[in-house]
Amino acid sequence: MSDARFSSKAYQVLVVGAGPCGCAAAFTLTRAGVDVGLLDRAPFPRPKLCGGLLTAKTVQALEHIFQCDVGELAQADVLEARSRTYRILHRKHVLCSGQTRDPFLLARREPLDALLLERAVNAGVSLLQGRVLQCTPARGEVATAEGEVLRAEYLIGADGANSRLRRALKHDKQQWHANLADTVEIRPPRKILPEPLASQDHPSLHLGYTKDGYGWVFPNREHMVLGMCGLRSQTSLIDGFRAMLRSLRLDPDRHAPFRGHPLPYGNWLAAPCRDRLLLAGDAAGFVEPTLGEGIFYALYTGHHAALSVLDQLHGRGKADEQYKRRLERDVLPELRGSLRLRRTLRTAVSLLGYAPMRPLFSVGGHRLGDMVHGRRSYQLLRPKIWQWN
Ligand SMILES: Cc1cc2nc3c(=O)[nH]c(=O)nc-3n(C[C@H](O)[C@H](O)[C@H](O)COP(=O)(O)OP(=O)(O)OC[C@H]3O[C@@H](n4cnc5c(N)ncnc54)[C@H](O)[C@@H]3O)c2cc1C
C-alpha cells in the first residue's frame, strides 16, 4: 500500500460508506470539530434496496443525531406513508390485525440518504468518491480502486453488508455466512395490482413462505413494496417469494427478475474493532435479527462509533474499548434478545403450528408494538431508554 503510483490524503477520521451509518458517524464527528473525510463508491442519490420502514426509535435517532424531525423528512419528500395499523398473516389467514402506539413511517431511501449526506456535507464533512479495495487498520490506511491511499488517525467502516473493511478484521467468517439472510424486493405500481392489495394502506408481514424469515408488503403513494428475507443457509427464498406473490394474486413471472441484497440476520460482530478501525452498521452485522430492522442500528452504532473516537481524541479512554462498552450497554442485549425471540418462535411454530400466535399477538400486541418501536426492550419487554452519549 505504499506503492508510489498512489496519491495520498490524510484526515483525522476517515469514514467509509455514506449510508445512514456513515453519515451519522461523520456528522457527529464534524459537529465536534473533527476533520472528517467521508468516502463512498457511489454518487448520491444512489439506489438502495430497502423496505424503508422507520420505527419510532429511528425517528428519535434522526432527531437526536441530525436534529431532523418528521416535518423536515416530509418537506424533503422522503415520506411515502404513515400507519399505526399493521397486519400479520400466515399465508392467507390473518393472525393479527392491530395498532401500535407510535406510527410506522414508510420512507424512500434515496432521498432519505441524500438528505443525511447533505446534512453531513453542510456541517463541513469532506465528501470523497472512490471504492475501497483494501484496508490496513494498523496504519489507518485504505487504498481505493482509483489509485489513492487515504490515511487517518481513525477509520470508521460503514460500507454495508458486503463490507471491504470487514475483511481486515479477524472474525469468524463461517458464523457470518451461516447467519446472513438473502432478500428480494419488487416495487410494482399500485395501478397494475389487484384489489385489495392495490389499496392497502398499512404494512403487513407474511409468514409461512420461508423458514427463519418473512415477507412484507409496505405501502407507498404510487407503489407497493413487496419483499422477503430468509436465512441464506436454510431456504429457497425465490420459491417462497413466488408463492407469496401467487397468494396475493400476482403473477411472479410478470415481476421477475427480482432484485436482491444480503442482510445481516443474527451475525453481528461483538468486537468490531482492530487497531485504528471501528466497524458499524450493516458492515458489523448490526441488524435486528427478527424483523431485519437495520436503519436504526446503522444510525445508532455510527453515532456511537463516532462518540468513542471522540473519547480517545479527548483523552477519555481508548476508542475500541469505549465502543465495545457502548455496544454492550445498548445494542448487543437487544440483538441477543431478538435472536432468542426468533428462535423461540421458530421452535414453537415447528411444534404447534401458527395457531397459538393468534392469542399471543392479541394479548401481547401493544407491548410487542412498543418493543418494535423501541419503547420496550427485546430483553423480556422491559422499558427501554436509548442513550445518546
Ligand atoms: C431488501 C431490504 C429491505 C430492508 N428494509 C428495511 C426496513 O424497512 N427498515 C429498516 O430499518 N431496515 C431495512 N433494511 C436494512 C437497511 O437497509 C440496512 O440495515 C441499512 O441500509 C444499513 O445502513 P448502512 O449505512 O450500514 O449501510 P448501507 O446503507 O448499505 O450503506 C453503505 C454505503 O457504503 C458504500 N460502499 C459499499 N462498499 C464500498 C466500498 N468498497 N468503498 C466505498 N464505499 C462503499 C455504499 O455505496 C453505500 O452507500 C432492509 C434491507 C434490505 C436488503
The ligand as an ORCA input file, in Angstrom:
! r2SCAN-3c Opt
* xyz 0 1
  C     -34.468     -5.671      0.914
  C     -34.131     -4.950      2.192
  C     -35.155     -4.328      2.910
  C     -34.860     -3.638      4.096
  N     -35.876     -2.995      4.744
  C     -35.604     -2.289      5.869
  C     -36.630     -1.535      6.509
  O     -37.778     -1.491      6.049
  N     -36.320     -0.839      7.650
  C     -35.053     -0.875      8.184
  O     -34.816     -0.249      9.233
  N     -34.045     -1.565      7.572
  C     -34.288     -2.250      6.428
  N     -33.270     -2.911      5.785
  C     -31.904     -2.837      6.346
  C     -31.258     -1.489      5.988
  O     -31.409     -1.229      4.610
  C     -29.763     -1.514      6.334
  O     -29.598     -2.060      7.622
  C     -29.159     -0.108      6.298
  O     -29.188      0.410      4.993
  C     -27.707     -0.147      6.792
  O     -27.119      1.122      6.627
  P     -25.528      1.270      6.464
  O     -25.270      2.723      6.413
  O     -24.858      0.425      7.478
  O     -25.211      0.577      5.060
  P     -25.699      0.982      3.593
  O     -26.972      1.720      3.646
  O     -25.652     -0.287      2.803
  O     -24.577      1.978      3.073
  C     -23.286      1.505      2.772
  C     -22.607      2.503      1.846
  O     -21.266      2.061      1.638
  C     -20.915      2.254      0.281
  N     -19.873      1.273     -0.044
  C     -20.002     -0.074     -0.091
  N     -18.823     -0.645     -0.405
  C     -17.936      0.362     -0.566
  C     -16.551      0.398     -0.899
  N     -15.844     -0.722     -1.134
  N     -15.943      1.607     -0.972
  C     -16.647      2.755     -0.737
  N     -17.963      2.766     -0.429
  C     -18.597      1.586     -0.332
  C     -22.212      2.017     -0.485
  O     -22.202      2.681     -1.741
  C     -23.255      2.593      0.475
  O     -23.555      3.940      0.180
  C     -33.526     -3.600      4.592
  C     -32.502     -4.222      3.868
  C     -32.792     -4.890      2.679
  C     -31.663     -5.530      1.908
*
